[in-house]
Amino acid sequence: MKELKNILSELKPLEIVGNKDRFLAGLAFDSRKVEKNFLFVATRGTLVDGHDYISIAIEKGASCIICENIPSACDPNLTYVRVQDSQESLSLIAAKWYDNPSKKLKLVGVTGTNGKTTIASLLHTLFTDLGYCCGLLSTIENKIDKQIFAATHTTPDALQLNALLDKMVKAGCSYCFMEVSSHALAQKRITGLQFEGGIFTNLTHDHLDFHKTIPEYIKAKKLFFDGLSKSAFALSNIDDKNGNVMLQNCKAKKHSYSIKNLADFKGRIIENQIHGLHMQIDGNDIYCRLVGQFNAYNLLAIYGAARLLGERSEEILPALSNLSSVAGRFDYQQTPKGIIAIVDYAHTPDALKNVLETINQLQNENCKIITVVGAGGNRDKSKRPEMAKIAVQLSDRLILTSDNPRFEDPETILSDMQTGLNEEQQKRSLSITNREEAIKTAFFLAQKGDVILIAGKGHETYQEIKGVRYPFDDKDVINKLIKKTL
């Protein structure tokens, strides 16, 4: 049981109605999860307003309500606390409820459009290899040491986030590496957390369905760095035009990484091959299994963060050489017929461009690139024609197909993508709504030495249609096709 007065010490309530001297059995912001003597926080979401569910929370046993508007008819047996921002209050209360777990380990956040998952995941692998017990919060999975928990969001809600951090502390974790999404920043999910450091990767076209404009998207990302303390570090990719923007007015210790400019952590690509990179980091030669310039940036960020966390170069560099690609990120295999199939999560114009440019650099000029790609439904529509245009410009053949259509008509999504193609480009493209059939067609068109890029879903093992997640894995489809041709 938690004492209400102690929990409220983190807040600046505008008004309190009822008895403050009570004990609480639990905390929830979803009325369905409320039990007897729970504290219910009525938050305003994008689709649902928790204030509409206060009466249900009370029926289920809530004894205290945190809200922005106190109901006109109050139950005299309950306590109501009015706050300015209930979402921010939830985050502060969640941190207090679990005794501020982020202060008991070193928490490092990674934000940006592309590269978050790779950097956070490989930092977890690196520090585990260096002998530390670590936690991970990522798009693919959440980890407490070697125990894996399913991930439902890039950044969990404030309650789940602090609960996971608390479990990490109890498991003896020294570090936690986490992705910090722009949605989480805008929704104040990380308020109340103490970060040891923050990493900025890049910022390109994405999430405009939520943020509406690029300046608002930038503003959301910058919130992370503006919130870092003086004792934390801020590590930014200054080759990105927004890299220095993130460091402006930031109180943390500012550091940079770069391939093209002078920086605290400097890299140079010497050779880029399908089997890995040969590059220099701070003048030291390193051979890595990761492929492409985008991964050179990821490795620099990992190296820089490890150095800023106190590790020595002579320990970090050999460990970097052993790192393998994260599931669904430039995940490639060569078929017995000599066709290279690559599965990648690239679902933004810039990510797709990075992957295709890397393939073009590596590919024999006599071989073809066939790209299979779609776009998610109920998401930023403005990037659809741009993605199709990039894909057709950097491929010999393009097959447009379904991604996760969600509640949209897949044909409408493909039609939106086709508006990015001119007449000549349309002749080099096909539209096949069924994703499995699209992948099969790509294999039918491919010859020995050709590369098939299947983009957009990466590690995902489902396809979301009309609110239902059906089992679907790009890699499984590839493996079935390989078996049939053996």
N, C-alpha and C positions, 0 to 999 in steps of 0.2 A: 504493500500500500504506500502511496505517495501523499505527502501533505500538500494541500492546495496552496497554502500560503508560500511554501517553498517554490512551487512551480511558478506562481505568479510573480516571483521576485525578478524573473527575466523580462517581464513585460512592463509597459507603462499604460495601465488600463485607463480608459477615459471615464469609466463608470463601473461600479460593482453593485449589484443588487442581490441581497441574500447573504447567507452565512459563509464567511471565509474559512472558518474553523471546521474543515471536513477533510476526510481522507479519500483518496481516489484509487480505484482498483485497476484502471486501465485508461488508455488514450486512443481516440479514433477520430478520423475526419470523414469516414464512410459510415453512414447510419446503420448499414447492414452488419457492421462489426461491433456495434455498441452492446455492452453488457451492463449488469448492475453496478452502480457506483462508478461509471466511466465518465471521463471528461470528453465532451464532444466539441470539436472545433468546426464551426460552419464556415467553410472556405468557398470562395467564388472561383469556379473553374471556367474553362472555355465553353463547355456545353451544359454544365450543371451548377446550380447555386445551392450550396449546402444549407443556406438559410431556409430553403423550402422543405428541408428534411428535419428541422429541429423537433417538431412534434413527434416524428417517428423515433428519433433518438431518445426522447423523453419516455415514450412508451416502452422502449427496450431497456430502460433503466438508467439513463444518463442522469447524474446528479449535479453536473456543472456544465454550463454552455458558454463557450467563447464565441463571440459573434461581433459583427459590425453594426447590426441593428437589433436591439433587444425587442422581443415580441411585445405587443401591446398588452397581452394578458400573460402575466408571469405566475408561475407556480410558486407559492411561498415556501415550499419545501426544497426548492432548488436554488442554485447560485448562478447568476448570469454575469458575465464579464464582457463589457463592450470595449472593443479595441479599434484602432484606426485601420489596421490591415490584418485580417485574420490569417491570410496565407503566410505572411511574415511571422505572425505570432505562433502559428503551427510549427514552423521551423525552429524558432527559439525554444518553444516548449518541448519539442521532440529532443533537442540537444540536452536540455536540462533533465528531462525524464530519464535519459540513459546516462546521466552524470558526465556529460560532455566528453564522449569517447574520442573525438578528433584531437583533443589535447593530450591524449595518452599514447599516441603514436605519431609518426611523421606522415602527414597526408599531402600528397602531390596531385594536383589537378591538371588535366590536359584539355585545352579547348581550341576550337578552330573548325573549319568546314571539313577538311580531309586529314586523315592521319591519326586522329584521336585514339581509335581502337588499337592500331599497330603500336603506337608509342606507349600507351598505358599497359597493354598486354606484355610487350617485350621488356618494359621496365620491371614488371612483376617477375618475368622469367629470369632476367639478368640478376636481380637482387636475390632471388631464390637460389640461383646458381652460386652467388657470392656467399651463401650461407645464412641468409636472413629468413625469418618467417614473415610472409607478406600477404596482404589482401589486395584484391582487384575488384573494381566496379567498372564494367564495360558493356558495350552493346551486345557482345557475343555471350558473355557469362560473367557471373560474380564468383570470386574465389576467396576462401579463407584458408590460407596455406595451400594445401592440395585438394581441399574439399570444394566441390563445384555446386553452385546454386544457379538456377535458371534466371536469366535477365529478361525483364519485360520492357524496360525503358533504358535508353542510353544512360540517363541519370535517374535513380529511383526517387520516389516521393520522399519528403523529409522524414517521415516516420520510419519507413523501411530503410532509408539511408543510415539513420542513426542506430537503428537496430542492428544492421549489418556491421557497422563500425564497432558497436559494443561487443558483438560476437568476435570480431577480429582481436580486440583488446584482450578479451578473456582467453582467446586461443594463443596469446603470446606474440601477436604480430607487431613488428617494429615499424613497418611501413604499410601504407595503402596507396595504390595508384589508381586514380579514377578519371573517367571521362566526365567532362562538365559541358553539358549541352546548352545551347542558347535558350531553349525552352525552360530548362531548369533555372537558368539565371534570371530570365524574365519573370518566372513564377516564384522566385526567391526560395527555391528548395534547399539551397546551400547556405542560407542565412544561419548564422550561429556556429558554423564550422570554422575551425582554425587550420589553415593550410601552411605547410612548411614551404611550399613553392607552387608556382603556376607556370605552365608551358603554353605558348601560342604557336600553332602550326601554320595556318594560312586562313584566308577568308575569301570565298568565292560565292557564286550564285547558288543559294539554297534557302529553304524554309520561308520563302516570301509569302506563302499561304498563311503563315503565323505572324511574321514580323511586318509584313506589307511592303516595306521598303528596305533597301540596302543600308541606309543610315541607321534605321532602327535595329537591324541585324547587328551592325557594328557596335552600336550602343549597348546591346545586350551582352556581347562578348566582352566589351571593355569593363562592364560591371564587375567581372571576376577579378581583373587586375587592380581596379580601383579599391577593391575590398581587401587586398592582401596587406598584411601588417608590415611594419618596418623590419622585423626580424626574418621575414620570408624572402624568397628569391622569385624574380620574374624573369623567365627565359623566353625570348621572342625571336622568331624567324624574321630577320630584317631584310631578307630578299623579297618578302611579301610587302606590298605597298601599305598594308595596315600594321605591319610589324612594329614600327615606331609609335604608331597611334596608341597601341595597347600599353606602351610604357609611359605615355604622357600622364603627368600628375599621379603616377603610381608611387606609393610610399615604400614599396619593397625594394630590395637590392636588384638593380637592373642588369641583365646580362643578355647577350645576343648570340645567335648562331647563323652561319651563312656559307654558301658556296660561291657567291658572286662578289661579295663585299667584305671589307674588313670587319671582323667580329671577334668576340671573346673566344668562340669556338668555331674554327675554320675548317671547311672540308673541300676536297677536290676529287672529282671522279677521274680515275686513270683509265679504267676499262670497264665496260658494261656489257655483260653477256647473259644469255638465257639462264645460266646456272649460278649467276651471282655477280657481285660488284668487287672491283679492286679500286680502293680509294685511299686517300690520305686524310687523316683527321689530326689536326694540329701537328702536321709534318710526319706523322707515323703511318706507315703503310699497313693496310688492313684488308683482308679478303673476307667477304661476307656472302652468305647464301641468299640474301635479299637482292632484288633486281630493280633497276630503274632509278632515275634521278629523284623521284618522289620518295623512294626508300633511303636514298642518300641523306635527304633532309631528316627523315625519321631517325636514322642512326645518329646523326649529329645531335638531335634533340635528346635522344637517350643518353648519349655520351655526356653532353653538357649537364643534364640533370644529375647524372651519377657523380660527376665531379663536384657539383654544387652541394650534393648530399654527403660529401667528404670522402668519396672513394678515389683511389689512385689510378692514374692512367694505365700503369703496368698491370693492374688487376682488371680494369674495365675492357681494354682493347681485345685481349684474347677471348674474353667472355662474349664480346660482340660478334666475333667470328663464328661462334657456335649457334647464334640465334637463327631460327627458321621463320618463314613467313607465317603470319597468323591465318587461321582458317578463313577461306573465302577472300583473301587478299593476294592477288596474283598467284593463285593456286593452280599450278599447271601440271599436266602429265602428257607424255607422248604415247600415242596409240601404236599397236604393232604395225599399222600401215604407215607410220611415219608422220601422222597428223598431230600437231600440238594443240591441245585444248586447254584454255585458260579460263578459270572461273574467278570473277572479281566483283566486289561489292559496289564498284563505281556506279553511283546513282545521281551524280551531279555533273554538269557540263565539264567542269575543270578536272574532276577525277577521271572521267571517261577520256578526256584529252590526254592526261598524263599517262594512262595505261596504254592507249593506242600509239602515242608517240614513242613510248618505250618499245613496244612491239615492232614498230616500223624501224627503229634504230637497230634492233637485233635481227631483223628478218632478212633472209636472202631475197634479192630483188626479183628473182624469177618465181617466187612463191607468193601466194595470195593471202590476204587477211579477210576473214569473214566474221562480221560482228552481229551478234544476236543481242538485242537490247530493247527494253521497254521503259515505262515510267509509271510510278506509283499513282494510284487513284486517290482522290481527296487530298492531294498535296499540291505544292506549287506548280501551277499549270504553265507559267511563263517559261520554265526551263525545258519543256517538252520539245518544241521545235529546235531549240538550240542544241539539245542532245542529239537529235536526229541529224542535224547539219554537221556537227563535229564527227559523228560516227561514219557518215557517208564520205566525208572528205578524207578521213584517215583509214578507210577500208576499201577493199576491192568490191565486196558485196555486203549489203546491209539487209538484215532481216529484223523487222520491227515486230515485237510480240508483247504479250501481257507480262507485267511485273506482279505487283499486288494491286489489282483493280479496286479492291475494297468495295465501296458502294457506287462506283462509277461504271458506266458501260465501257468495256475494254475497247470496243470499236471506236468510241469517241476519243479515247486516249490516243489510239493509233492515228486517228485523223488529225488530232492536234499536233502530233509529232511530224506527220507528213507535210504540214504547212511550212516546215523548215527546209524542204527539199525543192530544188528547181526541177524542170522537166527532165533534164539529162540525168540528174541524180535519182529521180524516181524510177528510171529504167534500170538502175543498178540496185534497186531495193525491192523487197517483198514484204508484205504484211500478212503474218500468220498469227492469229489470235491465240491459238493453243500453244503454250510455251514448249511443251514436250515435242510437238510436231515441228516447231520452229528449230529446235536444237537438232532433231533428226534431219531436217532439210539441210542445215548447215553441214552436217557430216556427209550427206549425200553429194553436196556440191564440192566438198574438199578433196584435194589430191595430196599425194605425198609431199611433205614439206610445208604445206599450208598451215596457217594458224587460225583457230576458231576462238574468238573471244565471246564468252557468255557473261554479260554484265548486268549488274543491277541488284542481284539478290545475294550473291556471295555465300556467306555461312548459313543463310536462312534455310530451314528445313520444312517450310510451309509456303502455301500461296493463299493469301487472304481474299476471299470473294464473298460479298454480301454478309459480312460479319462472321464468317466461318473460316477457320484456318484448316485448309486441306493439306495433307502430307505432300510435300514436293521439295526435291533437292536436286539442283542442277548437276551435282557430281554423281548422284545416283543414276540420273538419266544417261550421263556420259558412260558410266561403267556398264550399264545395260547394253548400250550400243556397241561398246568394245567387245563384250562377250558374244554378241550376235555375229560379229564379223570374224571371230577367231576360227 
